[in-house]
Amino acid sequence: MIELTDHDVDGIHVQRADPERRTHEAPLLLVHGGCHGAWCWEHYVPYFADRGWQVHALSWRGHGRSAALPEQEAVRRPIEDVAQDIQAVAAHLDSPPVVIAHSMGTLAALKYAERNRHSGLVLLTPVAPVEASPAPVDVPFDPETMWGPPPYELACRLFFHGAEEADARRYYELLVPESSRAVQQAVTTDRVSIDPVRISGPALIVSSEHDQLAPAGDVHRMADLLRADYHYAHGFGHGVMMDRNWEQLAHVLQTWLASRAPMATGSHLSTAS
């Protein structure tokens, strides 16, 4: 039986799942994208715990059940600050984690991986850094105010393509406004910059067929940049872990993790210098 617990790390809410028998030394640390929270991993947390992983899903500050931020701080909060949230949670884990990140959260995961030990990266429908030469995305925003959440129909096209309608409506009610600075770093030419030389260890990058926010061409160039394994998810939209067929892709990730990420011996732990 999977044990689910909730705890707080300096104002960051984390949901933890412990397997009946832990068969992998590296824990999984799940990082959501913009406007979302740890709730978006509701399928993945028990799925991977059932397969012997200790799983931790965090909510960025100002998201989900984490501590709220003053509005002026929230509006200007850059993606690099989310990397500090990841670092704060990872510091309490017993081994360097495999970071599984989604959308805008993948940029934060990459900034974390530049300077911190980790056991692998899985980047789902990632927002590409400037080094991958991504095209700007037409998402209007006001730099002086929080962005979104967008109207329900637009949110479904952007985030919940492939989700059951009842789930999409439930997820929509959990969305929160996002930092306009973070949106700027994700959709304009003023993207987050990374140093791929500093990012070591196994990596898997996933693009999807119906993604309106992370075009497959940008994602494939990003995989080449990081020398990562690449998977194209036919039939999926941007929110792959909330799709009605989420288990199909989860199986792909589990197969990759079992072969590429460290097992109980920890013999493949990697260090980012």
C-alpha positions in Angstrom: 0.0 0.0 0.0 1.4 3.4 -1.0 1.7 5.9 1.8 1.0 9.5 0.8 2.1 12.3 3.1 2.2 16.1 2.9 4.9 18.3 4.3 6.3 21.8 4.2 9.9 22.8 3.2 10.4 26.5 4.1 6.9 27.4 2.7 7.1 24.9 -0.2 4.4 22.3 -0.1 5.5 18.8 -1.0 3.5 15.6 -1.5 5.5 12.5 -0.8 4.7 8.9 -1.7 6.7 6.0 -0.2 6.6 2.6 -2.0 6.0 -0.6 -0.1 9.5 -1.7 -1.1 11.9 0.9 -2.4 13.9 -0.6 -5.3 15.6 2.6 -6.6 18.0 4.7 -4.7 17.3 8.0 -6.5 14.0 9.6 -5.5 11.9 11.2 -8.2 11.2 15.0 -7.8 8.3 16.2 -9.8 8.2 19.9 -10.9 5.0 21.4 -12.5 4.8 24.2 -15.0 3.2 27.7 -15.0 -0.2 28.2 -13.4 -0.2 24.6 -12.1 0.7 22.9 -8.8 1.7 19.5 -7.5 -1.9 18.4 -8.1 -1.2 18.0 -11.9 0.9 14.9 -11.0 -2.0 13.0 -9.3 -1.6 10.0 -11.7 2.2 9.9 -11.8 2.8 10.0 -8.0 1.1 6.7 -7.2 2.1 5.2 -10.5 5.8 5.5 -9.9 5.6 4.8 -6.2 3.9 1.5 -7.1 7.0 0.7 -9.1 9.5 1.2 -6.3 10.3 4.9 -6.5 10.1 7.3 -3.6 8.2 10.2 -5.2 8.1 13.9 -4.2 5.9 16.5 -6.0 6.4 20.1 -5.1 4.4 23.3 -5.7 6.3 26.4 -6.5 6.0 29.2 -4.0 2.7 31.0 -4.8 1.2 27.9 -6.4 -0.9 25.0 -5.1 -0.7 24.7 -1.3 2.7 26.5 -1.0 3.0 29.8 0.8 1.6 32.8 -1.1 3.8 35.6 -2.3 3.2 39.4 -2.2 1.8 40.4 -5.5 4.6 42.7 -6.5 7.1 39.9 -5.8 5.0 37.3 -7.6 4.6 39.5 -10.7 8.4 39.8 -11.1 9.4 36.4 -10.0 11.8 34.8 -12.6 12.0 31.2 -13.4 15.5 31.1 -11.9 13.8 31.6 -8.5 11.8 28.4 -9.1 15.2 26.6 -9.4 15.8 27.7 -5.8 12.5 26.0 -4.8 13.7 22.8 -6.4 17.1 23.1 -4.6 15.4 23.7 -1.3 13.3 20.5 -1.6 16.2 18.4 -3.1 18.4 19.4 -0.1 16.1 17.4 2.2 16.2 14.2 0.1 18.4 11.3 0.9 20.0 11.0 -2.6 20.3 13.2 -5.6 16.9 13.1 -7.4 15.8 12.3 -10.9 13.9 15.5 -11.7 10.8 15.1 -13.8 9.6 18.5 -15.0 6.8 19.8 -17.2 6.5 22.9 -19.4 7.9 26.1 -17.9 9.1 24.0 -15.0 11.7 22.3 -17.2 13.6 25.6 -17.5 13.8 25.8 -13.7 14.9 22.1 -13.6 17.7 22.9 -16.1 18.9 25.9 -14.0 18.9 23.6 -11.0 20.8 20.9 -12.8 23.5 23.4 -13.8 24.7 23.7 -10.2 23.4 20.8 -8.3 23.9 17.0 -8.1 21.1 15.1 -9.8 20.6 11.5 -11.0 18.8 12.3 -14.3 16.3 14.6 -16.0 13.0 13.9 -17.7 11.6 17.0 -19.4 8.0 16.8 -20.6 6.8 19.1 -23.3 9.5 21.5 -22.3 9.8 25.2 -22.9 13.0 25.5 -24.8 15.9 27.8 -23.6 17.3 30.5 -25.9 20.1 28.2 -26.9 17.7 26.0 -28.8 16.6 29.0 -31.0 12.8 28.6 -30.2 10.3 30.6 -32.1 8.3 33.2 -30.0 4.8 32.0 -28.9 1.9 34.3 -29.3 0.8 34.7 -25.7 -0.1 38.3 -24.8 0.9 39.4 -21.3 1.2 42.7 -19.3 4.6 42.8 -17.5 3.0 44.8 -14.7 0.3 42.3 -13.8 0.0 38.5 -13.2 -0.9 36.4 -16.3 -4.0 34.3 -16.4 -5.4 31.9 -15.9 -6.9 32.1 -19.4 -10.6 31.4 -20.1 -11.6 27.8 -19.8 -11.8 27.0 -23.5 -8.3 28.5 -24.1 -6.9 26.7 -21.1 -8.3 23.4 -22.5 -6.5 24.0 -25.8 -3.2 25.0 -24.1 -3.1 22.7 -21.1 -5.7 20.0 -21.0 -5.9 18.7 -24.6 -6.8 15.0 -24.2 -8.1 15.2 -20.7 -11.6 14.0 -19.8 -13.9 17.0 -19.6 -14.7 16.4 -15.9 -11.0 16.3 -15.1 -10.3 19.4 -17.2 -13.0 21.4 -15.4 -11.5 20.2 -12.0 -8.0 21.1 -13.1 -9.1 24.5 -14.3 -10.4 25.4 -10.9 -6.9 24.7 -9.5 -5.0 27.0 -11.9 -3.5 30.1 -10.4 -2.2 33.4 -12.0 1.5 33.2 -13.2 4.4 35.6 -12.9 4.5 37.8 -16.0 8.3 37.8 -15.8 8.2 34.0 -16.0 5.8 34.1 -18.9 8.1 36.5 -20.7 11.0 34.1 -20.1 9.0 31.3 -21.6 7.3 32.7 -24.7 9.4 35.7 -26.0 12.9 36.1 -27.4 14.0 37.0 -23.8 14.2 33.3 -22.9 16.1 31.6 -20.0 19.6 30.9 -21.0 21.4 27.7 -19.9 24.9 26.3 -20.1 24.5 22.7 -21.5 28.1 21.9 -20.6 27.2 22.1 -17.0 24.3 19.7 -17.2 25.4 16.1 -17.0 23.8 12.7 -16.5 21.0 10.9 -18.4 18.2 12.9 -19.8 14.9 12.2 -21.7 13.0 14.9 -23.5 9.4 14.4 -24.6 7.5 16.4 -27.2 3.8 15.9 -28.2 1.8 16.0 -31.3 -0.9 18.6 -30.4 1.3 20.9 -28.3 0.5 24.6 -28.9 3.1 25.9 -26.4 6.2 23.7 -27.1 6.5 22.9 -30.8 8.1 19.6 -31.5 10.9 21.2 -33.7 12.0 23.4 -30.8 11.9 20.4 -28.4 13.9 18.2 -30.8 16.6 20.9 -31.1 16.7 21.1 -27.3 17.2 17.4 -27.1 20.1 17.7 -29.5 21.6 20.5 -27.5 21.6 18.4 -24.3 22.5 15.2 -26.1 19.3 13.7 -24.5 17.2 10.8 -25.5 14.0 12.0 -27.3 10.5 10.7 -27.5 7.6 12.0 -29.6 4.2 11.4 -28.0 1.6 10.8 -30.7 -1.9 12.0 -29.9 -0.9 14.0 -26.8 -1.2 17.7 -26.1 0.9 19.8 -23.8 -0.4 18.5 -20.4 0.7 14.9 -21.1 0.4 13.7 -17.5 -3.3 14.8 -17.3 -4.3 13.2 -20.6 -6.8 10.4 -20.5 -4.1 8.2 -21.9 -1.5 9.3 -19.3 -0.5 5.8 -18.4 0.7 5.1 -22.0 3.4 7.8 -21.6 4.1 6.9 -18.0 5.1 3.5 -19.1 7.5 5.0 -21.6 9.1 7.0 -18.8 9.2 4.0 -16.4 11.0 1.9 -19.1 13.5 4.7 -19.7 14.0 5.3 -15.9 14.5 1.6 -15.3 17.3 1.4 -17.9 19.0 4.8 -17.6 18.5 6.1 -14.1 20.3 4.7 -11.1 19.0 1.6 -9.4 19.4 0.6 -5.7 23.2 0.3 -6.1 23.5 4.0 -7.1 26.2 3.1 -9.5 25.2 5.7 -12.1 24.8 8.8 -10.0 25.9 11.8 -11.9 27.2 15.1 -10.6 26.8 18.5 -12.3 30.0 20.5 -11.6 
